[in-house]
Amino acid sequence: MNKGKSNPTGAGAIIAFLILGGAIVGGTMGQPSIGLLVGAALGILIALILYLRERGK
């Protein structure tokens, strides 16, 4: 048994979905590039939060 080490949470899908969602929402507002950047920033922020939360365990 592997005690003390749990499986880490992956955040790649979260980043990808937020990038796509940001581009789609930005496209409907006439600014797909800004939407893509906002989606990427939110995805990276959530991935960083997940990483820091997992690191403490």
N, C-alpha and C positions, 0 to 999 in steps of 0.2 A: 504494500500500500504506500501511496505517496502522500504523506501527511505534511501539512504546513504550506503546500503550494497548490493553489487552485488554478483552474483554467482562466486565462486572461480574457477580458471582453475585447472583441475586435471592433474597430470603429470605421473601417474602410467603407462599409456599405452606407453608414450614416453620412460620411463625407460625400460619397458619390450621389446619394439621393438629394442632399441639400444643394449640391452644385447644379444638378439637373433642375430641381425645383426652383432654385433662384433664377436660372436662365429662363425658365418658362414664365415665371411671374414677372420677371423683368421684361421679357418679350411682350407680354400683354400690356405693359405700361410704356412700351417704346424704348426701353433701355436694357437690352439683354446683357450687355457687358457688365453693367453695374449689378444687375441681378446675379450674374455668375460670380462676381467677386464677393458679393454679400453672402451668397450661399456657401462659397468656399470658406470665407471667414467664420461663419457660424459652424460649419462642419469641423473645422480645425479647432475651434473653441470647445466644442462638445467632446472631440477626441482627446484634447488636452485634459479636460475635466475628468473623463473616464480614466485616462492614464494615471493622473494624480490620485484618484480614488483607489485604483487597483494597487498602486505602489505602496500605499499605506497598509495594505493587508498582509 
